[in-house]
């Protein structure tokens, strides 16, 4: 399974000011406005081909439309979601469908399934049109699983390098003052009552967990080091934490929130 990107929800004001805040540690790439007209984003492109997406709702977004959005009711200033992909336009249907089939095989036990692909897109500031299709996980009651518990799929309908130009003439955007090179680990904190269901879903999507209880993922570009996702139980709210690959230290992705680099 290939890690595509990490979603970080911020306020619209913070999105506009984010360059000044993170530029001492990270290089910011321009994003754009999404096709639904509700959100805009800016990106941090990493040399391993994964990216961090800072996303915000427009202040004048229709309240009902925002409430119906996958991320519309989630708290700002937090890592809220993450996505898988496959390299090559339309090449990912095989991996995606295989993960759906593995979930179907255990559906009677856990009741989790990925929905059919839904088209999406946005326009870059230079006018380039990006198209993709996404699928999120639903429970047995046909309700969306809480974002981030299970990754969603993001499969490109236009070349991925249009969306993530980490290896093109914009590759300079992947060089960061902090030396960050990629995403080494994703850790998902799950409410205790959901843990066994979510773990079974991860075993279906990623394959059986390793001896240490984690699952491996790959990245779009060749990269050494570890690439693991793990689950842990929490009595508090759901959350997602990252470990970034690099020379060590920390980076401040969100105000007051430090992310480890190793």
C-alpha atoms as an extended CHARMM CRD file, in Angstrom:
* protein
*
       262  EXT
         1         1  UNK       CA              0.0000000000        0.0000000000        0.0000000000  PROA      1               0.0000000000
         2         2  UNK       CA              1.3700000000        3.4030000000       -1.0060000000  PROA      2               0.0000000000
         3         3  UNK       CA              0.9890000000        6.3610000000        1.3470000000  PROA      3               0.0000000000
         4         4  UNK       CA             -0.2700000000        9.3650000000       -0.6350000000  PROA      4               0.0000000000
         5         5  UNK       CA             -0.7520000000       12.2790000000        1.7440000000  PROA      5               0.0000000000
         6         6  UNK       CA             -1.6100000000       13.5050000000        5.2240000000  PROA      6               0.0000000000
         7         7  UNK       CA             -4.4990000000       15.9450000000        5.7800000000  PROA      7               0.0000000000
         8         8  UNK       CA             -4.1010000000       18.7660000000        8.3220000000  PROA      8               0.0000000000
         9         9  UNK       CA             -7.1270000000       20.9980000000        8.9750000000  PROA      9               0.0000000000
        10        10  UNK       CA             -6.4610000000       24.6470000000        9.8010000000  PROA      10              0.0000000000
        11        11  UNK       CA             -8.5050000000       27.8260000000        9.9070000000  PROA      11              0.0000000000
        12        12  UNK       CA             -8.7210000000       29.9190000000        6.7470000000  PROA      12              0.0000000000
        13        13  UNK       CA             -6.7820000000       32.7290000000        8.4280000000  PROA      13              0.0000000000
        14        14  UNK       CA             -4.0170000000       30.3090000000        9.3860000000  PROA      14              0.0000000000
        15        15  UNK       CA             -3.8790000000       28.9510000000        5.8360000000  PROA      15              0.0000000000
        16        16  UNK       CA             -3.2930000000       32.4700000000        4.5180000000  PROA      16              0.0000000000
        17        17  UNK       CA             -0.5100000000       33.1040000000        7.0520000000  PROA      17              0.0000000000
        18        18  UNK       CA              1.0160000000       29.6440000000        7.0710000000  PROA      18              0.0000000000
        19        19  UNK       CA              4.0360000000       30.4310000000        4.9080000000  PROA      19              0.0000000000
        20        20  UNK       CA              5.4860000000       32.8730000000        7.4360000000  PROA      20              0.0000000000
        21        21  UNK       CA              4.8950000000       30.3950000000       10.2710000000  PROA      21              0.0000000000
        22        22  UNK       CA              6.4570000000       27.2600000000        8.8010000000  PROA      22              0.0000000000
        23        23  UNK       CA              9.0160000000       28.6430000000        6.3160000000  PROA      23              0.0000000000
        24        24  UNK       CA             11.9080000000       28.4530000000        8.8400000000  PROA      24              0.0000000000
        25        25  UNK       CA             11.4930000000       24.6610000000        8.7820000000  PROA      25              0.0000000000
        26        26  UNK       CA              9.4700000000       23.6620000000        5.7170000000  PROA      26              0.0000000000
        27        27  UNK       CA              9.1020000000       24.8540000000        2.1210000000  PROA      27              0.0000000000
        28        28  UNK       CA              5.4950000000       25.5450000000        1.1690000000  PROA      28              0.0000000000
        29        29  UNK       CA              4.0840000000       24.7160000000       -2.2690000000  PROA      29              0.0000000000
        30        30  UNK       CA              0.9940000000       26.4590000000       -3.6750000000  PROA      30              0.0000000000
        31        31  UNK       CA             -2.2070000000       24.4680000000       -3.6030000000  PROA      31              0.0000000000
        32        32  UNK       CA             -5.5050000000       25.7340000000       -4.9270000000  PROA      32              0.0000000000
        33        33  UNK       CA             -9.2800000000       25.7510000000       -4.6210000000  PROA      33              0.0000000000
        34        34  UNK       CA            -11.1450000000       22.4540000000       -4.6330000000  PROA      34              0.0000000000
        35        35  UNK       CA            -13.8580000000       21.7350000000       -7.1740000000  PROA      35              0.0000000000
        36        36  UNK       CA            -16.6230000000       21.7940000000       -4.5460000000  PROA      36              0.0000000000
        37        37  UNK       CA            -15.8630000000       25.4590000000       -3.7920000000  PROA      37              0.0000000000
        38        38  UNK       CA            -15.7630000000       24.7910000000       -0.0430000000  PROA      38              0.0000000000
        39        39  UNK       CA            -12.0520000000       24.3990000000        0.6360000000  PROA      39              0.0000000000
        40        40  UNK       CA             -8.5830000000       25.5090000000       -0.4020000000  PROA      40              0.0000000000
        41        41  UNK       CA             -5.1900000000       24.0560000000        0.3940000000  PROA      41              0.0000000000
        42        42  UNK       CA             -1.4280000000       24.5330000000        0.4630000000  PROA      42              0.0000000000
        43        43  UNK       CA              1.0810000000       21.7070000000        0.4010000000  PROA      43              0.0000000000
        44        44  UNK       CA              4.3990000000       20.5650000000        1.7840000000  PROA      44              0.0000000000
        45        45  UNK       CA              5.9510000000       18.2290000000       -0.8040000000  PROA      45              0.0000000000
        46        46  UNK       CA              8.3830000000       15.6430000000        0.5420000000  PROA      46              0.0000000000
        47        47  UNK       CA             11.2170000000       13.9400000000       -1.3640000000  PROA      47              0.0000000000
        48        48  UNK       CA              9.6680000000       10.5050000000       -0.7470000000  PROA      48              0.0000000000
        49        49  UNK       CA              6.6510000000       11.5420000000       -2.8460000000  PROA      49              0.0000000000
        50        50  UNK       CA              4.2470000000       11.8980000000        0.0810000000  PROA      50              0.0000000000
        51        51  UNK       CA              2.8400000000       15.3490000000        0.8610000000  PROA      51              0.0000000000
        52        52  UNK       CA              1.2890000000       17.1870000000        3.7720000000  PROA      52              0.0000000000
        53        53  UNK       CA             -1.9400000000       18.9600000000        2.8580000000  PROA      53              0.0000000000
        54        54  UNK       CA             -2.9330000000       22.0050000000        4.8960000000  PROA      54              0.0000000000
        55        55  UNK       CA             -6.6190000000       22.5000000000        4.1360000000  PROA      55              0.0000000000
        56        56  UNK       CA             -9.1560000000       25.1100000000        5.2510000000  PROA      56              0.0000000000
        57        57  UNK       CA            -12.8040000000       25.8850000000        4.6480000000  PROA      57              0.0000000000
        58        58  UNK       CA            -13.6240000000       29.2420000000        3.1140000000  PROA      58              0.0000000000
        59        59  UNK       CA            -15.2070000000       31.6110000000        5.6780000000  PROA      59              0.0000000000
        60        60  UNK       CA            -18.3020000000       31.9750000000        3.4880000000  PROA      60              0.0000000000
        61        61  UNK       CA            -18.7660000000       28.2240000000        2.9800000000  PROA      61              0.0000000000
        62        62  UNK       CA            -22.4280000000       27.2640000000        3.2790000000  PROA      62              0.0000000000
        63        63  UNK       CA            -22.8960000000       25.8830000000        6.8380000000  PROA      63              0.0000000000
        64        64  UNK       CA            -25.0530000000       22.9800000000        5.6740000000  PROA      64              0.0000000000
        65        65  UNK       CA            -22.6090000000       22.0390000000        2.9310000000  PROA      65              0.0000000000
        66        66  UNK       CA            -19.6960000000       22.2630000000        5.3440000000  PROA      66              0.0000000000
        67        67  UNK       CA            -21.5150000000       20.0820000000        7.8860000000  PROA      67              0.0000000000
        68        68  UNK       CA            -22.0810000000       17.4550000000        5.1780000000  PROA      68              0.0000000000
        69        69  UNK       CA            -18.4070000000       17.4790000000        4.1470000000  PROA      69              0.0000000000
        70        70  UNK       CA            -16.1910000000       14.6190000000        5.3360000000  PROA      70              0.0000000000
        71        71  UNK       CA            -14.0520000000       17.0520000000        7.3420000000  PROA      71              0.0000000000
        72        72  UNK       CA            -16.5980000000       19.7970000000        7.9880000000  PROA      72              0.0000000000
        73        73  UNK       CA            -17.2590000000       19.0000000000       11.6610000000  PROA      73              0.0000000000
        74        74  UNK       CA            -13.7080000000       18.1480000000       12.6980000000  PROA      74              0.0000000000
        75        75  UNK       CA            -11.6050000000       20.3780000000       14.9540000000  PROA      75              0.0000000000
        76        76  UNK       CA             -9.2240000000       22.7760000000       13.2690000000  PROA      76              0.0000000000
        77        77  UNK       CA             -5.5330000000       22.8100000000       14.1650000000  PROA      77              0.0000000000
        78        78  UNK       CA             -5.2050000000       19.0260000000       13.9780000000  PROA      78              0.0000000000
        79        79  UNK       CA             -4.1090000000       16.1510000000       11.7520000000  PROA      79              0.0000000000
        80        80  UNK       CA             -7.4320000000       14.7260000000       10.6330000000  PROA      80              0.0000000000
        81        81  UNK       CA             -6.9510000000       12.1530000000        7.8760000000  PROA      81              0.0000000000
        82        82  UNK       CA             -4.5730000000       10.2750000000        5.5910000000  PROA      82              0.0000000000
        83        83  UNK       CA             -4.7640000000        8.6940000000        2.1630000000  PROA      83              0.0000000000
        84        84  UNK       CA             -3.4480000000        5.7690000000        0.1540000000  PROA      84              0.0000000000
        85        85  UNK       CA             -2.8070000000        5.8200000000       -3.5860000000  PROA      85              0.0000000000
        86        86  UNK       CA             -1.2450000000        3.8230000000       -6.4060000000  PROA      86              0.0000000000
        87        87  UNK       CA              1.3210000000        5.0120000000       -8.9130000000  PROA      87              0.0000000000
        88        88  UNK       CA              0.2180000000        5.6440000000      -12.4730000000  PROA      88              0.0000000000
        89        89  UNK       CA             -3.0610000000        7.0000000000      -13.7910000000  PROA      89              0.0000000000
        90        90  UNK       CA             -5.8300000000        4.4090000000      -13.2160000000  PROA      90              0.0000000000
        91        91  UNK       CA             -3.2760000000        1.7650000000      -12.2200000000  PROA      91              0.0000000000
        92        92  UNK       CA             -4.5330000000        1.7910000000       -8.6550000000  PROA      92              0.0000000000
        93        93  UNK       CA             -7.8960000000        0.1710000000       -9.2620000000  PROA      93              0.0000000000
        94        94  UNK       CA             -6.2970000000       -3.2470000000       -8.7980000000  PROA      94              0.0000000000
        95        95  UNK       CA             -4.8830000000       -2.4120000000       -5.3680000000  PROA      95              0.0000000000
        96        96  UNK       CA             -8.0680000000       -0.5840000000       -4.4090000000  PROA      96              0.0000000000
        97        97  UNK       CA            -10.3800000000       -3.3900000000       -5.5180000000  PROA      97              0.0000000000
        98        98  UNK       CA             -8.1830000000       -5.9840000000       -3.8270000000  PROA      98              0.0000000000
        99        99  UNK       CA             -8.4690000000       -4.1040000000       -0.5310000000  PROA      99              0.0000000000
       100       100  UNK       CA            -12.2560000000       -3.9440000000       -0.9810000000  PROA      100             0.0000000000
       101       101  UNK       CA            -12.4040000000       -7.6790000000       -1.6020000000  PROA      101             0.0000000000
       102       102  UNK       CA            -10.3720000000       -8.4200000000        1.5210000000  PROA      102             0.0000000000
       103       103  UNK       CA            -12.7290000000       -6.2470000000        3.5570000000  PROA      103             0.0000000000
       104       104  UNK       CA            -15.7560000000       -7.9620000000        2.0090000000  PROA      104             0.0000000000
       105       105  UNK       CA            -14.3260000000      -11.3010000000        3.1080000000  PROA      105             0.0000000000
       106       106  UNK       CA            -14.5380000000      -10.2130000000        6.7480000000  PROA      106             0.0000000000
       107       107  UNK       CA            -17.6040000000       -7.9770000000        6.3850000000  PROA      107             0.0000000000
       108       108  UNK       CA            -19.8180000000      -10.3000000000        8.4060000000  PROA      108             0.0000000000
       109       109  UNK       CA            -17.4310000000       -9.8830000000       11.3410000000  PROA      109             0.0000000000
       110       110  UNK       CA            -16.4910000000       -6.1940000000       11.2130000000  PROA      110             0.0000000000
       111       111  UNK       CA            -18.9760000000       -4.5610000000        8.8210000000  PROA      111             0.0000000000
       112       112  UNK       CA            -16.4390000000       -2.1410000000        7.2950000000  PROA      112             0.0000000000
       113       113  UNK       CA            -16.3220000000       -1.4950000000        3.5600000000  PROA      113             0.0000000000
       114       114  UNK       CA            -14.9090000000        1.0480000000        1.1070000000  PROA      114             0.0000000000
       115       115  UNK       CA            -17.4910000000        2.9310000000       -0.9580000000  PROA      115             0.0000000000
       116       116  UNK       CA            -17.4140000000        3.1960000000       -4.7560000000  PROA      116             0.0000000000
       117       117  UNK       CA            -14.9760000000        5.7840000000       -6.0950000000  PROA      117             0.0000000000
       118       118  UNK       CA            -16.2580000000        9.3780000000       -6.1420000000  PROA      118             0.0000000000
       119       119  UNK       CA            -14.7170000000       11.9420000000       -8.5500000000  PROA      119             0.0000000000
       120       120  UNK       CA            -13.0040000000       15.0740000000       -7.2370000000  PROA      120             0.0000000000
       121       121  UNK       CA            -10.5090000000       17.6830000000       -8.3040000000  PROA      121             0.0000000000
       122       122  UNK       CA             -9.1680000000       21.2040000000       -8.0600000000  PROA      122             0.0000000000
       123       123  UNK       CA             -7.5050000000       23.8760000000      -10.1920000000  PROA      123             0.0000000000
       124       124  UNK       CA             -3.9050000000       24.9110000000       -9.5030000000  PROA      124             0.0000000000
       125       125  UNK       CA             -3.0040000000       28.6230000000       -9.4330000000  PROA      125             0.0000000000
       126       126  UNK       CA             -1.3830000000       28.1950000000      -12.8710000000  PROA      126             0.0000000000
       127       127  UNK       CA             -4.6730000000       26.9270000000      -14.3050000000  PROA      127             0.0000000000
       128       128  UNK       CA             -3.7800000000       23.2260000000      -14.4090000000  PROA      128             0.0000000000
       129       129  UNK       CA             -6.8750000000       21.0930000000      -13.8330000000  PROA      129             0.0000000000
       130       130  UNK       CA             -6.3970000000       18.1330000000      -11.4990000000  PROA      130             0.0000000000
       131       131  UNK       CA             -8.8000000000       15.2100000000      -11.3760000000  PROA      131             0.0000000000
       132       132  UNK       CA             -8.9350000000       12.2450000000       -9.0350000000  PROA      132             0.0000000000
       133       133  UNK       CA            -11.3510000000        9.7730000000       -7.4530000000  PROA      133             0.0000000000
       134       134  UNK       CA            -11.6540000000        8.9850000000       -3.7560000000  PROA      134             0.0000000000
       135       135  UNK       CA            -13.1900000000        6.2860000000       -1.6070000000  PROA      135             0.0000000000
       136       136  UNK       CA            -13.8110000000        6.3750000000        2.1270000000  PROA      136             0.0000000000
       137       137  UNK       CA            -14.7190000000        3.5850000000        4.5200000000  PROA      137             0.0000000000
       138       138  UNK       CA            -18.2820000000        2.9920000000        5.7330000000  PROA      138             0.0000000000
       139       139  UNK       CA            -19.6230000000        0.8840000000        8.5880000000  PROA      139             0.0000000000
       140       140  UNK       CA            -22.3460000000       -1.7710000000        8.4320000000  PROA      140             0.0000000000
       141       141  UNK       CA            -25.0090000000        0.9300000000        8.8230000000  PROA      141             0.0000000000
       142       142  UNK       CA            -23.7320000000        2.6670000000        5.6620000000  PROA      142             0.0000000000
       143       143  UNK       CA            -22.4070000000        5.5490000000        7.7310000000  PROA      143             0.0000000000
       144       144  UNK       CA            -18.9420000000        6.9770000000        7.0420000000  PROA      144             0.0000000000
       145       145  UNK       CA            -16.2670000000        5.7410000000        9.4060000000  PROA      145             0.0000000000
       146       146  UNK       CA            -14.7700000000        8.5960000000       11.4160000000  PROA      146             0.0000000000
       147       147  UNK       CA            -12.0800000000       10.2380000000        9.2280000000  PROA      147             0.0000000000
       148       148  UNK       CA             -8.5970000000        8.9400000000        9.8990000000  PROA      148             0.0000000000
       149       149  UNK       CA             -9.5630000000        5.6710000000       11.5770000000  PROA      149             0.0000000000
       150       150  UNK       CA             -9.0030000000        3.9610000000        8.2380000000  PROA      150             0.0000000000
       151       151  UNK       CA             -7.1930000000        5.7130000000        5.3660000000  PROA      151             0.0000000000
       152       152  UNK       CA             -9.1990000000        6.8350000000        2.3710000000  PROA      152             0.0000000000
       153       153  UNK       CA             -8.1040000000        6.1520000000       -1.2010000000  PROA      153             0.0000000000
       154       154  UNK       CA             -7.0800000000        8.9090000000       -3.6290000000  PROA      154             0.0000000000
       155       155  UNK       CA             -6.5590000000        7.6590000000       -7.1920000000  PROA      155             0.0000000000
       156       156  UNK       CA             -5.4520000000       10.0500000000       -9.9140000000  PROA      156             0.0000000000
       157       157  UNK       CA             -7.4260000000       10.6580000000      -13.1120000000  PROA      157             0.0000000000
       158       158  UNK       CA             -4.7660000000       13.0630000000      -14.3500000000  PROA      158             0.0000000000
       159       159  UNK       CA             -1.0220000000       12.3620000000      -13.9820000000  PROA      159             0.0000000000
       160       160  UNK       CA             -0.0060000000       12.3510000000      -10.3200000000  PROA      160             0.0000000000
       161       161  UNK       CA              2.9680000000       14.6020000000      -11.0600000000  PROA      161             0.0000000000
       162       162  UNK       CA              0.4630000000       17.3770000000      -11.8480000000  PROA      162             0.0000000000
       163       163  UNK       CA             -0.9130000000       17.0270000000       -8.3120000000  PROA      163             0.0000000000
       164       164  UNK       CA              2.3740000000       16.1980000000       -6.5650000000  PROA      164             0.0000000000
       165       165  UNK       CA              5.2830000000       17.6970000000       -8.5580000000  PROA      165             0.0000000000
       166       166  UNK       CA              7.9940000000       16.2970000000       -6.3080000000  PROA      166             0.0000000000
       167       167  UNK       CA             10.0940000000       14.9430000000       -9.2110000000  PROA      167             0.0000000000
       168       168  UNK       CA              9.5150000000       17.6170000000      -11.8840000000  PROA      168             0.0000000000
       169       169  UNK       CA             10.8990000000       21.0920000000      -12.5240000000  PROA      169             0.0000000000
       170       170  UNK       CA              9.2680000000       22.0290000000       -9.2040000000  PROA      170             0.0000000000
       171       171  UNK       CA             11.4080000000       19.5170000000       -7.3050000000  PROA      171             0.0000000000
       172       172  UNK       CA             13.1090000000       22.3870000000       -5.4580000000  PROA      172             0.0000000000
       173       173  UNK       CA              9.9180000000       22.5770000000       -3.4070000000  PROA      173             0.0000000000
       174       174  UNK       CA             10.9020000000       19.2950000000       -1.7280000000  PROA      174             0.0000000000
       175       175  UNK       CA             14.0440000000       20.7820000000       -0.1470000000  PROA      175             0.0000000000
       176       176  UNK       CA             13.3220000000       21.8540000000        3.4280000000  PROA      176             0.0000000000
       177       177  UNK       CA             15.4380000000       23.8640000000        5.9100000000  PROA      177             0.0000000000
       178       178  UNK       CA             14.7410000000       21.2320000000        8.5740000000  PROA      178             0.0000000000
       179       179  UNK       CA             16.1040000000       18.4410000000        6.3700000000  PROA      179             0.0000000000
       180       180  UNK       CA             12.7990000000       16.5380000000        6.4540000000  PROA      180             0.0000000000
       181       181  UNK       CA             12.7150000000       13.8690000000        3.7380000000  PROA      181             0.0000000000
       182       182  UNK       CA              9.4570000000       11.9890000000        4.2330000000  PROA      182             0.0000000000
       183       183  UNK       CA              6.9270000000       10.3520000000        6.5350000000  PROA      183             0.0000000000
       184       184  UNK       CA              8.4450000000        7.5590000000        8.6200000000  PROA      184             0.0000000000
       185       185  UNK       CA              5.4190000000        6.5440000000       10.6800000000  PROA      185             0.0000000000
       186       186  UNK       CA              1.7030000000        7.1510000000       11.1160000000  PROA      186             0.0000000000
       187       187  UNK       CA              0.1710000000        6.4250000000       14.5170000000  PROA      187             0.0000000000
       188       188  UNK       CA             -3.6150000000        6.3320000000       14.9320000000  PROA      188             0.0000000000
       189       189  UNK       CA             -5.1880000000        6.5310000000       18.4000000000  PROA      189             0.0000000000
       190       190  UNK       CA             -8.4960000000        4.6700000000       18.4380000000  PROA      190             0.0000000000
       191       191  UNK       CA            -11.2490000000        4.6330000000       21.1010000000  PROA      191             0.0000000000
       192       192  UNK       CA            -11.0580000000        1.3870000000       23.0450000000  PROA      192             0.0000000000
       193       193  UNK       CA            -14.5220000000        0.2480000000       21.9450000000  PROA      193             0.0000000000
       194       194  UNK       CA            -13.5150000000        0.5080000000       18.2670000000  PROA      194             0.0000000000
       195       195  UNK       CA            -10.0090000000       -0.9150000000       18.5040000000  PROA      195             0.0000000000
       196       196  UNK       CA            -10.6030000000       -4.5620000000       17.5820000000  PROA      196             0.0000000000
       197       197  UNK       CA            -12.8520000000       -3.6690000000       14.6320000000  PROA      197             0.0000000000
       198       198  UNK       CA            -10.3490000000       -1.1620000000       13.2870000000  PROA      198             0.0000000000
       199       199  UNK       CA             -7.4340000000       -3.5690000000       13.7830000000  PROA      199             0.0000000000
       200       200  UNK       CA             -9.2730000000       -6.2590000000       11.8190000000  PROA      200             0.0000000000
       201       201  UNK       CA             -9.8780000000       -3.7420000000        9.0340000000  PROA      201             0.0000000000
       202       202  UNK       CA             -6.1510000000       -2.8680000000        8.9520000000  PROA      202             0.0000000000
       203       203  UNK       CA             -5.2720000000       -6.5700000000        8.7310000000  PROA      203             0.0000000000
       204       204  UNK       CA             -7.5900000000       -6.8150000000        5.7210000000  PROA      204             0.0000000000
       205       205  UNK       CA             -6.2850000000       -3.7020000000        3.9610000000  PROA      205             0.0000000000
       206       206  UNK       CA             -2.5470000000       -3.9570000000        4.7440000000  PROA      206             0.0000000000
       207       207  UNK       CA             -2.1670000000       -7.6690000000        5.4830000000  PROA      207             0.0000000000
       208       208  UNK       CA             -1.5110000000       -9.2240000000        8.9070000000  PROA      208             0.0000000000
       209       209  UNK       CA              0.3360000000       -7.0200000000       11.3730000000  PROA      209             0.0000000000
       210       210  UNK       CA              4.0260000000       -7.6330000000       12.0110000000  PROA      210             0.0000000000
       211       211  UNK       CA              5.3660000000       -8.9680000000       15.3020000000  PROA      211             0.0000000000
       212       212  UNK       CA              5.4760000000       -5.4690000000       16.8050000000  PROA      212             0.0000000000
       213       213  UNK       CA              1.8270000000       -4.8630000000       15.8890000000  PROA      213             0.0000000000
       214       214  UNK       CA              2.4920000000       -2.4250000000       13.0430000000  PROA      214             0.0000000000
       215       215  UNK       CA              1.7920000000       -2.5770000000        9.3080000000  PROA      215             0.0000000000
       216       216  UNK       CA              4.2330000000       -1.5260000000        6.5670000000  PROA      216             0.0000000000
       217       217  UNK       CA              3.4570000000        0.9130000000        3.7720000000  PROA      217             0.0000000000
       218       218  UNK       CA              5.4820000000        2.0940000000        0.8030000000  PROA      218             0.0000000000
       219       219  UNK       CA              6.0260000000        5.5980000000       -0.5850000000  PROA      219             0.0000000000
       220       220  UNK       CA              5.8520000000        6.8850000000       -4.1820000000  PROA      220             0.0000000000
       221       221  UNK       CA              9.6230000000        7.4720000000       -4.4470000000  PROA      221             0.0000000000
       222       222  UNK       CA             12.4700000000        5.2520000000       -3.3120000000  PROA      222             0.0000000000
       223       223  UNK       CA             13.2260000000        5.9120000000        0.3410000000  PROA      223             0.0000000000
       224       224  UNK       CA             15.1630000000        4.0720000000        3.0110000000  PROA      224             0.0000000000
       225       225  UNK       CA             14.2070000000        3.8310000000        6.6480000000  PROA      225             0.0000000000
       226       226  UNK       CA             11.0280000000        2.5920000000        8.2220000000  PROA      226             0.0000000000
       227       227  UNK       CA              7.5160000000        3.1630000000        6.9160000000  PROA      227             0.0000000000
       228       228  UNK       CA              4.9650000000        1.8580000000        9.4050000000  PROA      228             0.0000000000
       229       229  UNK       CA              1.4420000000        2.5410000000       10.5780000000  PROA      229             0.0000000000
       230       230  UNK       CA              0.3420000000        1.5590000000       14.0700000000  PROA      230             0.0000000000
       231       231  UNK       CA             -2.7780000000        1.6190000000       16.2180000000  PROA      231             0.0000000000
       232       232  UNK       CA             -3.1620000000        2.2690000000       19.9160000000  PROA      232             0.0000000000
       233       233  UNK       CA             -6.1400000000        2.4640000000       22.2460000000  PROA      233             0.0000000000
       234       234  UNK       CA             -7.1330000000        5.7300000000       23.8500000000  PROA      234             0.0000000000
       235       235  UNK       CA             -9.7160000000        6.8200000000       26.3840000000  PROA      235             0.0000000000
       236       236  UNK       CA             -9.5860000000       10.3140000000       24.8960000000  PROA      236             0.0000000000
       237       237  UNK       CA            -10.5000000000       11.6390000000       21.4530000000  PROA      237             0.0000000000
       238       238  UNK       CA             -9.3350000000        9.9970000000       18.2400000000  PROA      238             0.0000000000
       239       239  UNK       CA             -6.0830000000       11.4180000000       16.9290000000  PROA      239             0.0000000000
       240       240  UNK       CA             -3.3350000000       10.9170000000       14.3580000000  PROA      240             0.0000000000
       241       241  UNK       CA              0.3510000000       11.4900000000       15.0150000000  PROA      241             0.0000000000
       242       242  UNK       CA              3.3010000000       11.4570000000       12.6240000000  PROA      242             0.0000000000
       243       243  UNK       CA              6.9950000000       10.7770000000       12.7570000000  PROA      243             0.0000000000
       244       244  UNK       CA              8.8540000000       12.4610000000        9.9050000000  PROA      244             0.0000000000
       245       245  UNK       CA             12.0050000000       11.1050000000        8.3040000000  PROA      245             0.0000000000
       246       246  UNK       CA             15.0390000000       13.3570000000        8.5850000000  PROA      246             0.0000000000
       247       247  UNK       CA             18.1230000000       14.3060000000       10.5930000000  PROA      247             0.0000000000
       248       248  UNK       CA             16.3940000000       14.4590000000       13.9770000000  PROA      248             0.0000000000
       249       249  UNK       CA             14.7590000000       17.1130000000       16.1120000000  PROA      249             0.0000000000
       250       250  UNK       CA             11.2020000000       18.3710000000       15.7240000000  PROA      250             0.0000000000
       251       251  UNK       CA              9.1270000000       20.5220000000       13.3920000000  PROA      251             0.0000000000
       252       252  UNK       CA              6.1030000000       22.5960000000       14.3430000000  PROA      252             0.0000000000
       253       253  UNK       CA              3.4230000000       21.5880000000       11.8380000000  PROA      253             0.0000000000
       254       254  UNK       CA              0.7140000000       23.2740000000       13.9000000000  PROA      254             0.0000000000
       255       255  UNK       CA              0.9800000000       26.0900000000       16.4460000000  PROA      255             0.0000000000
       256       256  UNK       CA              2.2900000000       24.5510000000       19.6470000000  PROA      256             0.0000000000
       257       257  UNK       CA              2.2610000000       21.0100000000       18.2070000000  PROA      257             0.0000000000
       258       258  UNK       CA              5.7170000000       19.4970000000       17.6810000000  PROA      258             0.0000000000
       259       259  UNK       CA              6.2480000000       16.5400000000       15.3540000000  PROA      259             0.0000000000
       260       260  UNK       CA              9.2810000000       14.3230000000       15.8610000000  PROA      260             0.0000000000
       261       261  UNK       CA             11.8710000000       13.9160000000       13.0920000000  PROA      261             0.0000000000
       262       262  UNK       CA             14.1160000000       10.8550000000       13.1120000000  PROA      262             0.0000000000
